[in-house]
Each structure stands twice: as C-alpha cells, then as structure tokens.
Amino acid sequence: MGMRKTAIVALIALAGLSAPLQHGVSFAQTAPGGTAMASSLSPADKSALMKKLQDAKQHDKDARKGWSQEPLTQATYDTKIQEINRLMDKLNKGEDFPLSDVDKAVASPHSAPY
C-alpha cells in the first residue's frame, strides 16, 4: 500500500475512532472561566482521551515520515509530538490541564497538503 493510501486509511481510522467521543454526554466540570478540565473526567473518559492522544501521536509520526522532508514541516510535527507527549505525561500523573489543550495538540498543523 502506498504512503498516500496509508495516510488516507489512517485519517479515516482516526475519524472513526473520535466519532464516539463526540456523541456521548460529558459531565466534565468547567473551570471558573468556562473551560473543561481533565481532572473532572471519569476514568473511562480519561482512558478514551489517552487513546485519542496515542492515535494522534502515531498519526503525526506517520505524517512526518510520509510527507515533505522540508525542515519546517518536520519541525512542526516534532513540536506536535512533543506537545502530545507532555499532555500524556500530565494525564498519567493526574495533573490538571484544560481539555482545549488536547484539541490544539491533535489538530492538523496545516503544514502538509491534507
């Protein structure tokens, strides 16, 4: 399977895995500023969040290998992977962080043509 097909399959798989998270009811508490925090998630939600971060990290590793070897594109993916690692470490240690940080970390860097 070519890299393009592999990337497409990975994107479809990520879209399918993240869909159930959007359909559920969230009981996450919000901080005074209106931001949902990781500490308010149930164990099942934390497990799903960890899976989402792991999948995004793998996707970014694959994209880094498969797309442009241009240094700025490579550096963008390196930065995203480091941010995902930081959030995974915080989640494992039970540290609190806004869930909006997860959305930013898993979002496309728009440095590759997809």
Phi and psi restraints in degrees (range 20) as a CNS / XPLOR table:
assign (resid 1 and name C) (resid 2 and name N)
       (resid 2 and name CA) (resid 2 and name C) 1.0 -70.4 20.0 2
assign (resid 2 and name N) (resid 2 and name CA)
       (resid 2 and name C) (resid 3 and name N) 1.0 165.0 20.0 2
assign (resid 2 and name C) (resid 3 and name N)
       (resid 3 and name CA) (resid 3 and name C) 1.0 -62.1 20.0 2
assign (resid 3 and name N) (resid 3 and name CA)
       (resid 3 and name C) (resid 4 and name N) 1.0 -36.0 20.0 2
assign (resid 3 and name C) (resid 4 and name N)
       (resid 4 and name CA) (resid 4 and name C) 1.0 -65.1 20.0 2
assign (resid 4 and name N) (resid 4 and name CA)
       (resid 4 and name C) (resid 5 and name N) 1.0 -44.5 20.0 2
assign (resid 4 and name C) (resid 5 and name N)
       (resid 5 and name CA) (resid 5 and name C) 1.0 -65.6 20.0 2
assign (resid 5 and name N) (resid 5 and name CA)
       (resid 5 and name C) (resid 6 and name N) 1.0 -39.4 20.0 2
assign (resid 5 and name C) (resid 6 and name N)
       (resid 6 and name CA) (resid 6 and name C) 1.0 -61.9 20.0 2
assign (resid 6 and name N) (resid 6 and name CA)
       (resid 6 and name C) (resid 7 and name N) 1.0 -42.9 20.0 2
assign (resid 6 and name C) (resid 7 and name N)
       (resid 7 and name CA) (resid 7 and name C) 1.0 -64.9 20.0 2
assign (resid 7 and name N) (resid 7 and name CA)
       (resid 7 and name C) (resid 8 and name N) 1.0 -40.2 20.0 2
assign (resid 7 and name C) (resid 8 and name N)
       (resid 8 and name CA) (resid 8 and name C) 1.0 -65.5 20.0 2
assign (resid 8 and name N) (resid 8 and name CA)
       (resid 8 and name C) (resid 9 and name N) 1.0 -43.9 20.0 2
assign (resid 8 and name C) (resid 9 and name N)
       (resid 9 and name CA) (resid 9 and name C) 1.0 -62.4 20.0 2
assign (resid 9 and name N) (resid 9 and name CA)
       (resid 9 and name C) (resid 10 and name N) 1.0 -40.3 20.0 2
assign (resid 9 and name C) (resid 10 and name N)
       (resid 10 and name CA) (resid 10 and name C) 1.0 -64.1 20.0 2
assign (resid 10 and name N) (resid 10 and name CA)
       (resid 10 and name C) (resid 11 and name N) 1.0 -41.2 20.0 2
assign (resid 10 and name C) (resid 11 and name N)
       (resid 11 and name CA) (resid 11 and name C) 1.0 -65.6 20.0 2
assign (resid 11 and name N) (resid 11 and name CA)
       (resid 11 and name C) (resid 12 and name N) 1.0 -41.3 20.0 2
assign (resid 11 and name C) (resid 12 and name N)
       (resid 12 and name CA) (resid 12 and name C) 1.0 -64.4 20.0 2
assign (resid 12 and name N) (resid 12 and name CA)
       (resid 12 and name C) (resid 13 and name N) 1.0 -41.3 20.0 2
assign (resid 12 and name C) (resid 13 and name N)
       (resid 13 and name CA) (resid 13 and name C) 1.0 -63.7 20.0 2
assign (resid 13 and name N) (resid 13 and name CA)
       (resid 13 and name C) (resid 14 and name N) 1.0 -41.8 20.0 2
assign (resid 13 and name C) (resid 14 and name N)
       (resid 14 and name CA) (resid 14 and name C) 1.0 -64.2 20.0 2
assign (resid 14 and name N) (resid 14 and name CA)
       (resid 14 and name C) (resid 15 and name N) 1.0 -40.0 20.0 2
assign (resid 14 and name C) (resid 15 and name N)
       (resid 15 and name CA) (resid 15 and name C) 1.0 -64.6 20.0 2
assign (resid 15 and name N) (resid 15 and name CA)
       (resid 15 and name C) (resid 16 and name N) 1.0 -39.0 20.0 2
assign (resid 15 and name C) (resid 16 and name N)
       (resid 16 and name CA) (resid 16 and name C) 1.0 -70.1 20.0 2
assign (resid 16 and name N) (resid 16 and name CA)
       (resid 16 and name C) (resid 17 and name N) 1.0 -34.8 20.0 2
assign (resid 16 and name C) (resid 17 and name N)
       (resid 17 and name CA) (resid 17 and name C) 1.0 -75.4 20.0 2
assign (resid 17 and name N) (resid 17 and name CA)
       (resid 17 and name C) (resid 18 and name N) 1.0 -31.2 20.0 2
assign (resid 17 and name C) (resid 18 and name N)
       (resid 18 and name CA) (resid 18 and name C) 1.0 -84.7 20.0 2
assign (resid 18 and name N) (resid 18 and name CA)
       (resid 18 and name C) (resid 19 and name N) 1.0 -16.4 20.0 2
assign (resid 18 and name C) (resid 19 and name N)
       (resid 19 and name CA) (resid 19 and name C) 1.0 -60.7 20.0 2
assign (resid 19 and name N) (resid 19 and name CA)
       (resid 19 and name C) (resid 20 and name N) 1.0 -44.8 20.0 2
assign (resid 19 and name C) (resid 20 and name N)
       (resid 20 and name CA) (resid 20 and name C) 1.0 -62.1 20.0 2
assign (resid 20 and name N) (resid 20 and name CA)
       (resid 20 and name C) (resid 21 and name N) 1.0 -27.6 20.0 2
assign (resid 20 and name C) (resid 21 and name N)
       (resid 21 and name CA) (resid 21 and name C) 1.0 -66.8 20.0 2
assign (resid 21 and name N) (resid 21 and name CA)
       (resid 21 and name C) (resid 22 and name N) 1.0 -28.1 20.0 2
assign (resid 21 and name C) (resid 22 and name N)
       (resid 22 and name CA) (resid 22 and name C) 1.0 -82.2 20.0 2
assign (resid 22 and name N) (resid 22 and name CA)
       (resid 22 and name C) (resid 23 and name N) 1.0 -21.2 20.0 2
assign (resid 22 and name C) (resid 23 and name N)
       (resid 23 and name CA) (resid 23 and name C) 1.0 -89.3 20.0 2
assign (resid 23 and name N) (resid 23 and name CA)
       (resid 23 and name C) (resid 24 and name N) 1.0 -16.2 20.0 2
assign (resid 23 and name C) (resid 24 and name N)
       (resid 24 and name CA) (resid 24 and name C) 1.0 -79.3 20.0 2
assign (resid 24 and name N) (resid 24 and name CA)
       (resid 24 and name C) (resid 25 and name N) 1.0 168.0 20.0 2
assign (resid 24 and name C) (resid 25 and name N)
       (resid 25 and name CA) (resid 25 and name C) 1.0 -90.1 20.0 2
assign (resid 25 and name N) (resid 25 and name CA)
       (resid 25 and name C) (resid 26 and name N) 1.0 131.7 20.0 2
assign (resid 25 and name C) (resid 26 and name N)
       (resid 26 and name CA) (resid 26 and name C) 1.0 -104.2 20.0 2
assign (resid 26 and name N) (resid 26 and name CA)
       (resid 26 and name C) (resid 27 and name N) 1.0 127.4 20.0 2
assign (resid 26 and name C) (resid 27 and name N)
       (resid 27 and name CA) (resid 27 and name C) 1.0 -105.7 20.0 2
assign (resid 27 and name N) (resid 27 and name CA)
       (resid 27 and name C) (resid 28 and name N) 1.0 19.7 20.0 2
assign (resid 27 and name C) (resid 28 and name N)
       (resid 28 and name CA) (resid 28 and name C) 1.0 -62.5 20.0 2
assign (resid 28 and name N) (resid 28 and name CA)
       (resid 28 and name C) (resid 29 and name N) 1.0 134.3 20.0 2
assign (resid 28 and name C) (resid 29 and name N)
       (resid 29 and name CA) (resid 29 and name C) 1.0 -78.0 20.0 2
assign (resid 29 and name N) (resid 29 and name CA)
       (resid 29 and name C) (resid 30 and name N) 1.0 153.4 20.0 2
assign (resid 29 and name C) (resid 30 and name N)
       (resid 30 and name CA) (resid 30 and name C) 1.0 -109.0 20.0 2
assign (resid 30 and name N) (resid 30 and name CA)
       (resid 30 and name C) (resid 31 and name N) 1.0 149.6 20.0 2
assign (resid 30 and name C) (resid 31 and name N)
       (resid 31 and name CA) (resid 31 and name C) 1.0 -74.2 20.0 2
assign (resid 31 and name N) (resid 31 and name CA)
       (resid 31 and name C) (resid 32 and name N) 1.0 168.1 20.0 2
assign (resid 31 and name C) (resid 32 and name N)
       (resid 32 and name CA) (resid 32 and name C) 1.0 -53.4 20.0 2
assign (resid 32 and name N) (resid 32 and name CA)
       (resid 32 and name C) (resid 33 and name N) 1.0 -29.6 20.0 2
assign (resid 32 and name C) (resid 33 and name N)
       (resid 33 and name CA) (resid 33 and name C) 1.0 -81.0 20.0 2
assign (resid 33 and name N) (resid 33 and name CA)
       (resid 33 and name C) (resid 34 and name N) 1.0 0.1 20.0 2
assign (resid 33 and name C) (resid 34 and name N)
       (resid 34 and name CA) (resid 34 and name C) 1.0 91.5 20.0 2
assign (resid 34 and name N) (resid 34 and name CA)
       (resid 34 and name C) (resid 35 and name N) 1.0 10.6 20.0 2
assign (resid 34 and name C) (resid 35 and name N)
       (resid 35 and name CA) (resid 35 and name C) 1.0 -97.7 20.0 2
assign (resid 35 and name N) (resid 35 and name CA)
       (resid 35 and name C) (resid 36 and name N) 1.0 128.8 20.0 2
assign (resid 35 and name C) (resid 36 and name N)
       (resid 36 and name CA) (resid 36 and name C) 1.0 -71.0 20.0 2
assign (resid 36 and name N) (resid 36 and name CA)
       (resid 36 and name C) (resid 37 and name N) 1.0 139.7 20.0 2
assign (resid 36 and name C) (resid 37 and name N)
       (resid 37 and name CA) (resid 37 and name C) 1.0 -114.2 20.0 2
assign (resid 37 and name N) (resid 37 and name CA)
       (resid 37 and name C) (resid 38 and name N) 1.0 152.5 20.0 2
assign (resid 37 and name C) (resid 38 and name N)
       (resid 38 and name CA) (resid 38 and name C) 1.0 -66.3 20.0 2
assign (resid 38 and name N) (resid 38 and name CA)
       (resid 38 and name C) (resid 39 and name N) 1.0 -29.6 20.0 2
assign (resid 38 and name C) (resid 39 and name N)
       (resid 39 and name CA) (resid 39 and name C) 1.0 -65.9 20.0 2
assign (resid 39 and name N) (resid 39 and name CA)
       (resid 39 and name C) (resid 40 and name N) 1.0 -19.0 20.0 2
assign (resid 39 and name C) (resid 40 and name N)
       (resid 40 and name CA) (resid 40 and name C) 1.0 -90.6 20.0 2
assign (resid 40 and name N) (resid 40 and name CA)
       (resid 40 and name C) (resid 41 and name N) 1.0 0.7 20.0 2
assign (resid 40 and name C) (resid 41 and name N)
       (resid 41 and name CA) (resid 41 and name C) 1.0 -80.1 20.0 2
assign (resid 41 and name N) (resid 41 and name CA)
       (resid 41 and name C) (resid 42 and name N) 1.0 149.2 20.0 2
assign (resid 41 and name C) (resid 42 and name N)
       (resid 42 and name CA) (resid 42 and name C) 1.0 -74.6 20.0 2
assign (resid 42 and name N) (resid 42 and name CA)
       (resid 42 and name C) (resid 43 and name N) 1.0 163.3 20.0 2
assign (resid 42 and name C) (resid 43 and name N)
       (resid 43 and name CA) (resid 43 and name C) 1.0 -56.2 20.0 2
assign (resid 43 and name N) (resid 43 and name CA)
       (resid 43 and name C) (resid 44 and name N) 1.0 -38.6 20.0 2
assign (resid 43 and name C) (resid 44 and name N)
       (resid 44 and name CA) (resid 44 and name C) 1.0 -65.9 20.0 2
assign (resid 44 and name N) (resid 44 and name CA)
       (resid 44 and name C) (resid 45 and name N) 1.0 -39.8 20.0 2
assign (resid 44 and name C) (resid 45 and name N)
       (resid 45 and name CA) (resid 45 and name C) 1.0 -67.0 20.0 2
assign (resid 45 and name N) (resid 45 and name CA)
       (resid 45 and name C) (resid 46 and name N) 1.0 -37.6 20.0 2
assign (resid 45 and name C) (resid 46 and name N)
       (resid 46 and name CA) (resid 46 and name C) 1.0 -65.3 20.0 2
assign (resid 46 and name N) (resid 46 and name CA)
       (resid 46 and name C) (resid 47 and name N) 1.0 -39.2 20.0 2
assign (resid 46 and name C) (resid 47 and name N)
       (resid 47 and name CA) (resid 47 and name C) 1.0 -63.8 20.0 2
assign (resid 47 and name N) (resid 47 and name CA)
       (resid 47 and name C) (resid 48 and name N) 1.0 -42.9 20.0 2
assign (resid 47 and name C) (resid 48 and name N)
       (resid 48 and name CA) (resid 48 and name C) 1.0 -65.1 20.0 2
assign (resid 48 and name N) (resid 48 and name CA)
       (resid 48 and name C) (resid 49 and name N) 1.0 -38.0 20.0 2
assign (resid 48 and name C) (resid 49 and name N)
       (resid 49 and name CA) (resid 49 and name C) 1.0 -65.5 20.0 2
assign (resid 49 and name N) (resid 49 and name CA)
       (resid 49 and name C) (resid 50 and name N) 1.0 -41.0 20.0 2
assign (resid 49 and name C) (resid 50 and name N)
       (resid 50 and name CA) (resid 50 and name C) 1.0 -63.1 20.0 2
assign (resid 50 and name N) (resid 50 and name CA)
       (resid 50 and name C) (resid 51 and name N) 1.0 -42.0 20.0 2
assign (resid 50 and name C) (resid 51 and name N)
       (resid 51 and name CA) (resid 51 and name C) 1.0 -63.0 20.0 2
assign (resid 51 and name N) (resid 51 and name CA)
       (resid 51 and name C) (resid 52 and name N) 1.0 -41.0 20.0 2
assign (resid 51 and name C) (resid 52 and name N)
       (resid 52 and name CA) (resid 52 and name C) 1.0 -61.9 20.0 2
assign (resid 52 and name N) (resid 52 and name CA)
       (resid 52 and name C) (resid 53 and name N) 1.0 -43.2 20.0 2
assign (resid 52 and name C) (resid 53 and name N)
       (resid 53 and name CA) (resid 53 and name C) 1.0 -66.4 20.0 2
assign (resid 53 and name N) (resid 53 and name CA)
       (resid 53 and name C) (resid 54 and name N) 1.0 -41.3 20.0 2
assign (resid 53 and name C) (resid 54 and name N)
       (resid 54 and name CA) (resid 54 and name C) 1.0 -63.4 20.0 2
assign (resid 54 and name N) (resid 54 and name CA)
       (resid 54 and name C) (resid 55 and name N) 1.0 -42.8 20.0 2
assign (resid 54 and name C) (resid 55 and name N)
       (resid 55 and name CA) (resid 55 and name C) 1.0 -64.4 20.0 2
assign (resid 55 and name N) (resid 55 and name CA)
       (resid 55 and name C) (resid 56 and name N) 1.0 -41.2 20.0 2
assign (resid 55 and name C) (resid 56 and name N)
       (resid 56 and name CA) (resid 56 and name C) 1.0 -65.6 20.0 2
assign (resid 56 and name N) (resid 56 and name CA)
       (resid 56 and name C) (resid 57 and name N) 1.0 -38.5 20.0 2
assign (resid 56 and name C) (resid 57 and name N)
       (resid 57 and name CA) (resid 57 and name C) 1.0 -63.7 20.0 2
assign (resid 57 and name N) (resid 57 and name CA)
       (resid 57 and name C) (resid 58 and name N) 1.0 -44.5 20.0 2
assign (resid 57 and name C) (resid 58 and name N)
       (resid 58 and name CA) (resid 58 and name C) 1.0 -64.6 20.0 2
assign (resid 58 and name N) (resid 58 and name CA)
       (resid 58 and name C) (resid 59 and name N) 1.0 -40.6 20.0 2
assign (resid 58 and name C) (resid 59 and name N)
       (resid 59 and name CA) (resid 59 and name C) 1.0 -60.6 20.0 2
assign (resid 59 and name N) (resid 59 and name CA)
       (resid 59 and name C) (resid 60 and name N) 1.0 -44.5 20.0 2
assign (resid 59 and name C) (resid 60 and name N)
       (resid 60 and name CA) (resid 60 and name C) 1.0 -66.3 20.0 2
assign (resid 60 and name N) (resid 60 and name CA)
       (resid 60 and name C) (resid 61 and name N) 1.0 -36.1 20.0 2
assign (resid 60 and name C) (resid 61 and name N)
       (resid 61 and name CA) (resid 61 and name C) 1.0 -64.2 20.0 2
assign (resid 61 and name N) (resid 61 and name CA)
       (resid 61 and name C) (resid 62 and name N) 1.0 -44.1 20.0 2
assign (resid 61 and name C) (resid 62 and name N)
       (resid 62 and name CA) (resid 62 and name C) 1.0 -64.7 20.0 2
assign (resid 62 and name N) (resid 62 and name CA)
       (resid 62 and name C) (resid 63 and name N) 1.0 -42.7 20.0 2
assign (resid 62 and name C) (resid 63 and name N)
       (resid 63 and name CA) (resid 63 and name C) 1.0 -65.0 20.0 2
assign (resid 63 and name N) (resid 63 and name CA)
       (resid 63 and name C) (resid 64 and name N) 1.0 -37.4 20.0 2
assign (resid 63 and name C) (resid 64 and name N)
       (resid 64 and name CA) (resid 64 and name C) 1.0 -63.0 20.0 2
assign (resid 64 and name N) (resid 64 and name CA)
       (resid 64 and name C) (resid 65 and name N) 1.0 -39.7 20.0 2
assign (resid 64 and name C) (resid 65 and name N)
       (resid 65 and name CA) (resid 65 and name C) 1.0 -74.2 20.0 2
assign (resid 65 and name N) (resid 65 and name CA)
       (resid 65 and name C) (resid 66 and name N) 1.0 -35.5 20.0 2
assign (resid 65 and name C) (resid 66 and name N)
       (resid 66 and name CA) (resid 66 and name C) 1.0 -90.3 20.0 2
assign (resid 66 and name N) (resid 66 and name CA)
       (resid 66 and name C) (resid 67 and name N) 1.0 -24.9 20.0 2
assign (resid 66 and name C) (resid 67 and name N)
       (resid 67 and name CA) (resid 67 and name C) 1.0 -96.9 20.0 2
assign (resid 67 and name N) (resid 67 and name CA)
       (resid 67 and name C) (resid 68 and name N) 1.0 -161.2 20.0 2
assign (resid 67 and name C) (resid 68 and name N)
       (resid 68 and name CA) (resid 68 and name C) 1.0 -49.9 20.0 2
assign (resid 68 and name N) (resid 68 and name CA)
       (resid 68 and name C) (resid 69 and name N) 1.0 140.3 20.0 2
assign (resid 68 and name C) (resid 69 and name N)
       (resid 69 and name CA) (resid 69 and name C) 1.0 -90.2 20.0 2
assign (resid 69 and name N) (resid 69 and name CA)
       (resid 69 and name C) (resid 70 and name N) 1.0 13.1 20.0 2
assign (resid 69 and name C) (resid 70 and name N)
       (resid 70 and name CA) (resid 70 and name C) 1.0 -63.8 20.0 2
assign (resid 70 and name N) (resid 70 and name CA)
       (resid 70 and name C) (resid 71 and name N) 1.0 133.1 20.0 2
assign (resid 70 and name C) (resid 71 and name N)
       (resid 71 and name CA) (resid 71 and name C) 1.0 -57.3 20.0 2
assign (resid 71 and name N) (resid 71 and name CA)
       (resid 71 and name C) (resid 72 and name N) 1.0 -36.9 20.0 2
assign (resid 71 and name C) (resid 72 and name N)
       (resid 72 and name CA) (resid 72 and name C) 1.0 -69.1 20.0 2
assign (resid 72 and name N) (resid 72 and name CA)
       (resid 72 and name C) (resid 73 and name N) 1.0 -37.3 20.0 2
assign (resid 72 and name C) (resid 73 and name N)
       (resid 73 and name CA) (resid 73 and name C) 1.0 -65.3 20.0 2
assign (resid 73 and name N) (resid 73 and name CA)
       (resid 73 and name C) (resid 74 and name N) 1.0 -44.0 20.0 2
assign (resid 73 and name C) (resid 74 and name N)
       (resid 74 and name CA) (resid 74 and name C) 1.0 -61.2 20.0 2
assign (resid 74 and name N) (resid 74 and name CA)
       (resid 74 and name C) (resid 75 and name N) 1.0 -43.2 20.0 2
assign (resid 74 and name C) (resid 75 and name N)
       (resid 75 and name CA) (resid 75 and name C) 1.0 -65.6 20.0 2
assign (resid 75 and name N) (resid 75 and name CA)
       (resid 75 and name C) (resid 76 and name N) 1.0 -35.5 20.0 2
assign (resid 75 and name C) (resid 76 and name N)
       (resid 76 and name CA) (resid 76 and name C) 1.0 -62.3 20.0 2
assign (resid 76 and name N) (resid 76 and name CA)
       (resid 76 and name C) (resid 77 and name N) 1.0 -45.2 20.0 2
assign (resid 76 and name C) (resid 77 and name N)
       (resid 77 and name CA) (resid 77 and name C) 1.0 -67.5 20.0 2
assign (resid 77 and name N) (resid 77 and name CA)
       (resid 77 and name C) (resid 78 and name N) 1.0 -37.8 20.0 2
assign (resid 77 and name C) (resid 78 and name N)
       (resid 78 and name CA) (resid 78 and name C) 1.0 -59.7 20.0 2
assign (resid 78 and name N) (resid 78 and name CA)
       (resid 78 and name C) (resid 79 and name N) 1.0 -43.6 20.0 2
assign (resid 78 and name C) (resid 79 and name N)
       (resid 79 and name CA) (resid 79 and name C) 1.0 -63.5 20.0 2
assign (resid 79 and name N) (resid 79 and name CA)
       (resid 79 and name C) (resid 80 and name N) 1.0 -42.9 20.0 2
assign (resid 79 and name C) (resid 80 and name N)
       (resid 80 and name CA) (resid 80 and name C) 1.0 -62.4 20.0 2
assign (resid 80 and name N) (resid 80 and name CA)
       (resid 80 and name C) (resid 81 and name N) 1.0 -43.3 20.0 2
assign (resid 80 and name C) (resid 81 and name N)
       (resid 81 and name CA) (resid 81 and name C) 1.0 -63.2 20.0 2
assign (resid 81 and name N) (resid 81 and name CA)
       (resid 81 and name C) (resid 82 and name N) 1.0 -40.7 20.0 2
assign (resid 81 and name C) (resid 82 and name N)
       (resid 82 and name CA) (resid 82 and name C) 1.0 -63.9 20.0 2
assign (resid 82 and name N) (resid 82 and name CA)
       (resid 82 and name C) (resid 83 and name N) 1.0 -39.9 20.0 2
assign (resid 82 and name C) (resid 83 and name N)
       (resid 83 and name CA) (resid 83 and name C) 1.0 -65.7 20.0 2
assign (resid 83 and name N) (resid 83 and name CA)
       (resid 83 and name C) (resid 84 and name N) 1.0 -42.3 20.0 2
assign (resid 83 and name C) (resid 84 and name N)
       (resid 84 and name CA) (resid 84 and name C) 1.0 -63.0 20.0 2
assign (resid 84 and name N) (resid 84 and name CA)
       (resid 84 and name C) (resid 85 and name N) 1.0 -42.8 20.0 2
assign (resid 84 and name C) (resid 85 and name N)
       (resid 85 and name CA) (resid 85 and name C) 1.0 -59.5 20.0 2
assign (resid 85 and name N) (resid 85 and name CA)
       (resid 85 and name C) (resid 86 and name N) 1.0 -40.8 20.0 2
assign (resid 85 and name C) (resid 86 and name N)
       (resid 86 and name CA) (resid 86 and name C) 1.0 -62.9 20.0 2
assign (resid 86 and name N) (resid 86 and name CA)
       (resid 86 and name C) (resid 87 and name N) 1.0 -43.8 20.0 2
assign (resid 86 and name C) (resid 87 and name N)
       (resid 87 and name CA) (resid 87 and name C) 1.0 -67.5 20.0 2
assign (resid 87 and name N) (resid 87 and name CA)
       (resid 87 and name C) (resid 88 and name N) 1.0 -38.1 20.0 2
assign (resid 87 and name C) (resid 88 and name N)
       (resid 88 and name CA) (resid 88 and name C) 1.0 -64.3 20.0 2
assign (resid 88 and name N) (resid 88 and name CA)
       (resid 88 and name C) (resid 89 and name N) 1.0 -40.3 20.0 2
assign (resid 88 and name C) (resid 89 and name N)
       (resid 89 and name CA) (resid 89 and name C) 1.0 -63.0 20.0 2
assign (resid 89 and name N) (resid 89 and name CA)
       (resid 89 and name C) (resid 90 and name N) 1.0 -44.0 20.0 2
assign (resid 89 and name C) (resid 90 and name N)
       (resid 90 and name CA) (resid 90 and name C) 1.0 -62.3 20.0 2
assign (resid 90 and name N) (resid 90 and name CA)
       (resid 90 and name C) (resid 91 and name N) 1.0 -42.0 20.0 2
assign (resid 90 and name C) (resid 91 and name N)
       (resid 91 and name CA) (resid 91 and name C) 1.0 -64.5 20.0 2
assign (resid 91 and name N) (resid 91 and name CA)
       (resid 91 and name C) (resid 92 and name N) 1.0 -42.0 20.0 2
assign (resid 91 and name C) (resid 92 and name N)
       (resid 92 and name CA) (resid 92 and name C) 1.0 -65.2 20.0 2
assign (resid 92 and name N) (resid 92 and name CA)
       (resid 92 and name C) (resid 93 and name N) 1.0 -35.2 20.0 2
assign (resid 92 and name C) (resid 93 and name N)
       (resid 93 and name CA) (resid 93 and name C) 1.0 -83.8 20.0 2
assign (resid 93 and name N) (resid 93 and name CA)
       (resid 93 and name C) (resid 94 and name N) 1.0 -8.8 20.0 2
assign (resid 93 and name C) (resid 94 and name N)
       (resid 94 and name CA) (resid 94 and name C) 1.0 81.7 20.0 2
assign (resid 94 and name N) (resid 94 and name CA)
       (resid 94 and name C) (resid 95 and name N) 1.0 15.8 20.0 2
assign (resid 94 and name C) (resid 95 and name N)
       (resid 95 and name CA) (resid 95 and name C) 1.0 -76.7 20.0 2
assign (resid 95 and name N) (resid 95 and name CA)
       (resid 95 and name C) (resid 96 and name N) 1.0 152.2 20.0 2
assign (resid 95 and name C) (resid 96 and name N)
       (resid 96 and name CA) (resid 96 and name C) 1.0 -92.6 20.0 2
assign (resid 96 and name N) (resid 96 and name CA)
       (resid 96 and name C) (resid 97 and name N) 1.0 144.9 20.0 2
assign (resid 96 and name C) (resid 97 and name N)
       (resid 97 and name CA) (resid 97 and name C) 1.0 -157.9 20.0 2
assign (resid 97 and name N) (resid 97 and name CA)
       (resid 97 and name C) (resid 98 and name N) 1.0 154.7 20.0 2
assign (resid 97 and name C) (resid 98 and name N)
       (resid 98 and name CA) (resid 98 and name C) 1.0 -69.2 20.0 2
assign (resid 98 and name N) (resid 98 and name CA)
       (resid 98 and name C) (resid 99 and name N) 1.0 140.5 20.0 2
assign (resid 98 and name C) (resid 99 and name N)
       (resid 99 and name CA) (resid 99 and name C) 1.0 -67.4 20.0 2
assign (resid 99 and name N) (resid 99 and name CA)
       (resid 99 and name C) (resid 100 and name N) 1.0 -17.9 20.0 2
assign (resid 99 and name C) (resid 100 and name N)
       (resid 100 and name CA) (resid 100 and name C) 1.0 -64.9 20.0 2
assign (resid 100 and name N) (resid 100 and name CA)
       (resid 100 and name C) (resid 101 and name N) 1.0 -26.1 20.0 2
assign (resid 100 and name C) (resid 101 and name N)
       (resid 101 and name CA) (resid 101 and name C) 1.0 -63.6 20.0 2
assign (resid 101 and name N) (resid 101 and name CA)
       (resid 101 and name C) (resid 102 and name N) 1.0 -34.3 20.0 2
assign (resid 101 and name C) (resid 102 and name N)
       (resid 102 and name CA) (resid 102 and name C) 1.0 -66.4 20.0 2
assign (resid 102 and name N) (resid 102 and name CA)
       (resid 102 and name C) (resid 103 and name N) 1.0 -44.6 20.0 2
assign (resid 102 and name C) (resid 103 and name N)
       (resid 103 and name CA) (resid 103 and name C) 1.0 -59.6 20.0 2
assign (resid 103 and name N) (resid 103 and name CA)
       (resid 103 and name C) (resid 104 and name N) 1.0 -40.8 20.0 2
assign (resid 103 and name C) (resid 104 and name N)
       (resid 104 and name CA) (resid 104 and name C) 1.0 -67.0 20.0 2
assign (resid 104 and name N) (resid 104 and name CA)
       (resid 104 and name C) (resid 105 and name N) 1.0 -39.4 20.0 2
assign (resid 104 and name C) (resid 105 and name N)
       (resid 105 and name CA) (resid 105 and name C) 1.0 -69.9 20.0 2
assign (resid 105 and name N) (resid 105 and name CA)
       (resid 105 and name C) (resid 106 and name N) 1.0 -34.3 20.0 2
assign (resid 105 and name C) (resid 106 and name N)
       (resid 106 and name CA) (resid 106 and name C) 1.0 -92.6 20.0 2
assign (resid 106 and name N) (resid 106 and name CA)
       (resid 106 and name C) (resid 107 and name N) 1.0 -6.3 20.0 2
assign (resid 106 and name C) (resid 107 and name N)
       (resid 107 and name CA) (resid 107 and name C) 1.0 -70.0 20.0 2
assign (resid 107 and name N) (resid 107 and name CA)
       (resid 107 and name C) (resid 108 and name N) 1.0 154.1 20.0 2
assign (resid 107 and name C) (resid 108 and name N)
       (resid 108 and name CA) (resid 108 and name C) 1.0 -64.6 20.0 2
assign (resid 108 and name N) (resid 108 and name CA)
       (resid 108 and name C) (resid 109 and name N) 1.0 138.2 20.0 2
assign (resid 108 and name C) (resid 109 and name N)
       (resid 109 and name CA) (resid 109 and name C) 1.0 -78.0 20.0 2
assign (resid 109 and name N) (resid 109 and name CA)
       (resid 109 and name C) (resid 110 and name N) 1.0 -7.9 20.0 2
assign (resid 109 and name C) (resid 110 and name N)
       (resid 110 and name CA) (resid 110 and name C) 1.0 56.9 20.0 2
assign (resid 110 and name N) (resid 110 and name CA)
       (resid 110 and name C) (resid 111 and name N) 1.0 29.3 20.0 2
assign (resid 110 and name C) (resid 111 and name N)
       (resid 111 and name CA) (resid 111 and name C) 1.0 -103.2 20.0 2
assign (resid 111 and name N) (resid 111 and name CA)
       (resid 111 and name C) (resid 112 and name N) 1.0 -7.1 20.0 2
assign (resid 111 and name C) (resid 112 and name N)
       (resid 112 and name CA) (resid 112 and name C) 1.0 -117.4 20.0 2
assign (resid 112 and name N) (resid 112 and name CA)
       (resid 112 and name C) (resid 113 and name N) 1.0 157.1 20.0 2
assign (resid 112 and name C) (resid 113 and name N)
       (resid 113 and name CA) (resid 113 and name C) 1.0 -79.7 20.0 2
assign (resid 113 and name N) (resid 113 and name CA)
       (resid 113 and name C) (resid 114 and name N) 1.0 49.8 20.0 2
